[in-house]
Amino acid sequence: MKKGFIALLVALCLVLAGCSGGPASQTKGSKEGAGEPAGDADLSTIEKKQLNDYTWDDLSLISNQIAQAASDEEGREIARQFGLVEKDGSLTTQTKQIVLNNTRFLDVRLAGIRHDDKADGSGKAGLTFMTVGALDIRPINDTQTVEGGWQASTLRAWLANEVPSMLDDDLTQALVEVNKLTNNVGRTDSLESVTPTPDKLWLFSVHEVCGDVTWDIDEFRQMRGYQDIDGLLNAEGSQYEVFAQAGVDGKGNNSEFLSLAQSSGTSPWWYRSPYPFDWQGYANTGTEGYFYRVMESGYPESLGEPVDPSSVVVGFCV
């Protein structure tokens, strides 16, 4: 009787153990299939390499992990583990090669970490890149106008509608849409003109390259009723680490860093920032406005008429 009772208890325990094991396994399986953040397990398959040796799938996984980090410091530590940040804390200067239309090679480099806000409101994009040379040489508008600014420009439409098909599929699929702040009116003196646009490929703004500028005050401080151009320009995003690290500013320090001479010949390159001063109300210049450009020498301040072809230096996030 006693032996039979013990045997019954053992059998009951085995049944209960089997039942408790079943749901636990199912719960684990359901979590893995529910599309939860990949976490460290996905990164464990990626070995530290030179930037050019990572695939865009690799960089997308790394970027996602950086974006999900609890702080900027933790995000930078992840970037450091994969060689994207040097031991001294600076961004890597390594480049990665991309192919355009299967015929032309172009280098890109890291521009920032956790800099840009995702357009879907889900937080920061982990990694921002920029082309080292020119993607193309094009006007920013088909007509001589700055009306509608970057948002309404034909160059923005070209980048959104045509350029993705020029890139390799793995890069195109890795692109993350982010919000870019720009004066999207054109000739204006209102800070309310600075609004976000969702973009996967974009031009850099004056402020993203130079940081705070005082161009308006320096040039027009003696003019009665001058517009606060500086306030508009300085509201268009924040300076990227790649330019701050190089010592680039609005006064022309380290202009050689902005020159395209070593990569694609001497050429000015576009900012997405329209020149907001109303020249028509001040003098008859015969133009409907300008966009800012970096000069051929790399000096950060010049103006170009919208129909003038200039180099297209592009930023993007993964």
C-alpha positions as CSV (number, residue, x, y, z in Angstrom):
1,M,0.0,0.0,0.0
2,K,2.8,2.3,0.9
3,K,4.8,1.4,-2.1
4,G,1.8,1.9,-4.4
5,F,1.2,5.3,-2.9
6,I,4.8,6.4,-3.6
7,A,4.6,5.1,-7.2
8,L,1.4,7.1,-7.7
9,L,3.1,10.3,-6.4
10,V,6.1,9.8,-8.7
11,A,3.8,9.3,-11.7
12,L,1.9,12.4,-10.8
13,C,5.0,14.5,-10.6
14,L,6.2,13.3,-14.0
15,V,2.9,14.3,-15.5
16,L,3.0,17.8,-13.9
17,A,6.6,18.3,-15.0
18,G,5.7,17.5,-18.6
19,C,2.7,19.9,-18.5
20,S,4.7,22.7,-17.1
21,G,7.4,22.2,-19.7
22,G,5.0,22.4,-22.6
23,P,3.6,25.9,-22.1
24,A,7.1,27.3,-21.3
25,S,8.4,26.1,-24.6
26,Q,5.4,27.5,-26.4
27,T,5.7,30.8,-24.7
28,K,9.4,31.1,-25.7
29,G,8.5,30.2,-29.3
30,S,5.7,32.7,-29.5
31,K,8.0,35.5,-28.3
32,E,10.6,34.7,-30.9
33,G,8.0,34.7,-33.6
34,A,6.4,38.0,-32.6
35,G,8.9,40.3,-34.1
36,E,10.4,41.5,-30.9
37,P,13.7,43.5,-31.0
38,A,16.5,41.2,-32.1
39,G,18.9,42.2,-29.2
40,D,22.4,41.0,-28.8
41,A,21.8,37.6,-30.4
42,D,21.6,39.1,-33.9
43,L,24.8,41.2,-33.4
44,S,26.7,38.1,-32.1
45,T,26.8,36.8,-35.7
46,I,28.6,40.0,-36.9
47,E,32.4,40.2,-36.5
48,K,34.2,43.5,-36.2
49,K,35.5,44.5,-39.7
50,Q,36.6,47.5,-41.7
51,L,33.7,49.7,-42.6
52,N,33.8,48.8,-46.3
53,D,33.6,45.1,-45.4
54,Y,30.3,45.3,-43.6
55,T,27.2,44.6,-45.6
56,W,24.3,47.1,-45.4
57,D,22.3,44.3,-43.6
58,D,25.1,44.3,-41.0
59,L,25.1,48.0,-40.6
60,S,21.3,48.1,-40.4
61,L,21.4,45.6,-37.5
62,I,24.1,47.6,-35.8
63,S,22.2,50.8,-36.3
64,N,19.0,49.3,-34.9
65,Q,20.8,48.2,-31.8
66,I,22.4,51.7,-31.4
67,A,19.0,53.3,-31.8
68,Q,17.5,51.0,-29.1
69,A,20.2,51.8,-26.6
70,A,19.1,53.4,-23.3
71,S,21.4,56.4,-23.8
72,D,23.7,58.1,-26.3
73,E,26.7,56.7,-24.3
74,E,25.5,53.1,-24.6
75,G,24.8,53.7,-28.3
76,R,28.3,55.0,-28.9
77,E,29.7,52.0,-27.0
78,I,28.0,49.7,-29.4
79,A,29.4,51.7,-32.3
80,R,32.9,51.5,-30.8
81,Q,32.6,47.7,-30.5
82,F,32.1,47.5,-34.2
83,G,34.9,50.0,-35.1
84,L,32.6,52.9,-36.0
85,V,34.0,55.0,-33.1
86,E,37.7,55.1,-32.4
87,K,39.3,54.6,-29.0
88,D,39.6,58.4,-28.6
89,G,35.8,58.7,-29.1
90,S,35.9,60.2,-32.6
91,L,34.0,58.9,-35.5
92,T,35.9,56.5,-37.8
93,T,37.3,58.2,-41.0
94,Q,37.0,54.9,-42.9
95,T,34.8,54.9,-46.0
96,K,32.5,52.4,-47.6
97,Q,32.0,52.1,-51.3
98,I,28.6,52.1,-53.0
99,V,27.8,51.5,-56.6
100,L,25.5,53.7,-58.8
101,N,23.7,52.2,-61.7
102,N,26.1,49.2,-61.6
103,T,28.7,51.5,-63.3
104,R,30.1,54.1,-61.0
105,F,31.6,53.9,-57.5
106,L,31.2,56.4,-54.8
107,D,32.5,56.5,-51.2
108,V,30.4,57.2,-48.2
109,R,31.4,57.9,-44.6
110,L,29.8,58.0,-41.2
111,A,28.4,61.4,-40.4
112,G,26.6,61.0,-37.0
113,I,25.3,58.6,-34.4
114,R,21.8,58.8,-33.0
115,H,21.4,62.2,-34.7
116,D,18.3,62.0,-36.8
117,D,14.7,61.5,-35.7
118,K,12.8,58.8,-37.5
119,A,9.9,60.1,-39.5
120,D,7.5,57.5,-38.0
121,G,8.1,58.9,-34.5
122,S,9.7,55.7,-33.2
123,G,12.9,57.4,-32.0
124,K,16.4,58.0,-33.3
125,A,18.0,56.5,-36.3
126,G,21.2,54.8,-35.2
127,L,23.6,55.7,-38.0
128,T,23.8,58.6,-40.5
129,F,26.1,58.5,-43.6
130,M,27.1,61.1,-46.2
131,T,28.6,60.8,-49.7
132,V,32.2,61.8,-49.8
133,G,31.9,63.1,-53.3
134,A,29.0,64.2,-55.6
135,L,26.2,61.9,-56.4
136,D,25.5,64.0,-59.5
137,I,25.7,67.6,-60.7
138,R,22.2,69.0,-61.0
139,P,20.1,72.2,-60.5
140,I,18.0,72.3,-57.4
141,N,15.0,73.5,-59.3
142,D,13.9,73.4,-62.9
143,T,12.7,77.0,-62.7
144,Q,14.3,80.1,-61.2
145,T,12.4,80.1,-57.9
146,V,13.0,79.3,-54.2
147,E,9.3,79.2,-53.5
148,G,8.4,76.2,-51.3
149,G,12.1,75.7,-50.4
150,W,13.6,72.2,-50.1
151,Q,10.1,70.6,-49.7
152,A,9.0,71.7,-53.2
153,S,12.3,71.4,-55.0
154,T,12.7,69.2,-58.0
155,L,16.0,67.9,-56.6
156,R,14.2,66.5,-53.6
157,A,11.7,64.8,-55.9
158,W,14.6,63.3,-57.9
159,L,16.3,62.0,-54.8
160,A,13.1,60.4,-53.6
161,N,11.7,59.0,-56.8
162,E,14.7,58.2,-59.1
163,V,17.9,57.8,-57.0
164,P,16.8,54.7,-55.0
165,S,16.7,52.6,-58.2
166,M,20.2,53.7,-58.9
167,L,21.5,52.1,-55.7
168,D,22.1,48.5,-54.8
169,D,19.0,46.8,-53.5
170,D,20.5,46.0,-50.1
171,L,21.3,49.7,-49.5
172,T,17.9,50.8,-50.8
173,Q,16.1,48.4,-48.4
174,A,18.2,49.6,-45.5
175,L,17.4,53.3,-45.9
176,V,15.4,54.8,-43.0
177,E,13.1,57.8,-43.5
178,V,13.9,60.6,-41.1
179,N,12.6,64.2,-40.5
180,K,14.7,67.1,-41.9
181,L,14.0,70.6,-40.7
182,T,14.2,73.3,-43.4
183,N,12.8,76.7,-44.3
184,N,10.1,75.4,-46.7
185,V,8.7,78.7,-47.7
186,G,11.7,80.4,-49.4
187,R,11.9,84.1,-49.0
188,T,10.7,84.7,-45.5
189,D,11.6,86.1,-42.0
190,S,9.4,83.8,-40.0
191,L,10.7,80.9,-37.9
192,E,7.4,79.2,-38.5
193,S,8.6,78.6,-42.0
194,V,11.0,75.9,-40.7
195,T,9.1,72.7,-40.9
196,P,10.0,69.0,-41.1
197,T,10.0,66.9,-44.3
198,P,10.2,63.0,-44.3
199,D,13.3,62.0,-46.4
200,K,15.4,59.0,-47.1
201,L,17.9,60.9,-49.1
202,W,18.6,64.6,-48.6
203,L,20.9,67.5,-48.9
204,F,22.5,68.9,-45.8
205,S,21.4,72.2,-44.4
206,V,23.7,75.1,-43.6
207,H,23.4,74.5,-39.9
208,E,24.0,70.7,-40.2
209,V,27.3,71.5,-41.8
210,C,28.5,74.7,-40.2
211,G,26.8,74.9,-36.8
212,D,25.7,78.3,-35.6
213,V,26.3,81.0,-38.3
214,T,26.3,84.8,-38.1
215,W,26.3,85.6,-41.8
216,D,23.3,87.9,-41.7
217,I,24.6,89.9,-38.8
218,D,28.1,90.1,-40.2
219,E,26.9,91.4,-43.6
220,F,23.7,93.4,-42.8
221,R,24.2,94.7,-39.3
222,Q,24.3,98.3,-40.6
223,M,21.1,97.9,-42.7
224,R,17.9,99.2,-41.4
225,G,15.2,96.5,-41.2
226,Y,17.5,93.6,-42.2
227,Q,15.9,90.1,-41.8
228,D,17.1,87.6,-39.2
229,I,18.5,85.2,-41.7
230,D,20.8,83.7,-39.1
231,G,17.8,82.6,-36.9
232,L,16.2,80.8,-39.8
233,L,19.4,79.0,-40.8
234,N,20.3,78.0,-37.3
235,A,16.8,76.4,-36.8
236,E,17.4,73.9,-39.6
237,G,18.7,70.9,-37.6
238,S,21.9,70.6,-35.7
239,Q,25.5,70.2,-36.8
240,Y,26.6,66.7,-37.6
241,E,29.5,65.2,-35.7
242,V,31.6,64.6,-38.8
243,F,31.7,68.4,-39.5
244,A,32.2,69.4,-35.8
245,Q,35.0,66.8,-35.5
246,A,36.7,68.3,-38.5
247,G,36.5,71.9,-37.1
248,V,34.2,73.1,-39.8
249,D,32.3,76.4,-39.1
250,G,30.6,79.3,-40.8
251,K,33.8,81.3,-40.9
252,G,35.7,79.1,-43.2
253,N,37.8,77.1,-40.8
254,N,39.0,73.8,-42.3
255,S,37.4,74.7,-45.6
256,E,39.5,72.0,-47.3
257,F,37.3,69.4,-45.6
258,L,34.3,70.6,-47.5
259,S,36.1,70.8,-50.9
260,L,35.2,68.1,-53.4
261,A,38.4,68.6,-55.4
262,Q,39.9,65.3,-54.3
263,S,36.8,63.2,-55.1
264,S,34.9,64.7,-58.0
265,G,36.6,67.7,-59.4
266,T,36.2,71.3,-58.3
267,S,32.5,72.2,-58.0
268,P,30.3,74.0,-55.6
269,W,27.7,71.8,-53.8
270,W,24.2,72.5,-52.7
271,Y,22.8,73.0,-49.2
272,R,19.1,72.4,-49.0
273,S,18.7,75.9,-47.3
274,P,17.1,78.6,-49.4
275,Y,18.4,82.1,-49.1
276,P,15.5,83.8,-47.3
277,F,16.4,87.5,-47.9
278,D,13.9,89.3,-50.2
279,W,16.3,90.8,-52.7
280,Q,13.4,91.9,-54.9
281,G,12.3,94.2,-52.1
282,Y,15.8,95.6,-51.7
283,A,17.2,95.8,-55.2
284,N,16.3,94.7,-58.7
285,T,18.6,91.7,-59.1
286,G,16.8,90.0,-61.9
287,T,16.4,86.7,-59.9
288,E,13.7,85.0,-57.9
289,G,16.1,83.9,-55.2
290,Y,19.0,81.7,-54.3
291,F,19.9,78.5,-52.5
292,Y,23.1,78.4,-50.4
293,R,26.1,76.4,-51.7
294,V,29.6,75.4,-50.5
295,M,32.1,77.1,-52.8
296,E,34.5,75.1,-55.0
297,S,37.3,75.8,-52.6
298,G,35.3,74.5,-49.7
299,Y,34.5,77.9,-48.2
300,P,31.1,77.3,-46.6
301,E,29.1,80.4,-47.8
302,S,28.0,81.2,-51.3
303,L,24.8,81.5,-53.3
304,G,23.6,79.8,-56.4
305,E,20.6,80.4,-58.6
306,P,18.2,77.4,-58.4
307,V,18.7,76.5,-62.1
308,D,22.5,76.5,-61.8
309,P,23.9,72.9,-61.9
310,S,25.9,72.2,-58.7
311,S,27.2,69.0,-57.0
312,V,24.8,66.9,-55.0
313,V,26.2,65.7,-51.7
314,V,23.7,63.4,-50.0
315,G,23.0,62.2,-46.5
316,F,21.0,59.1,-45.5
317,C,20.3,56.9,-42.5
318,V,20.1,53.2,-42.1
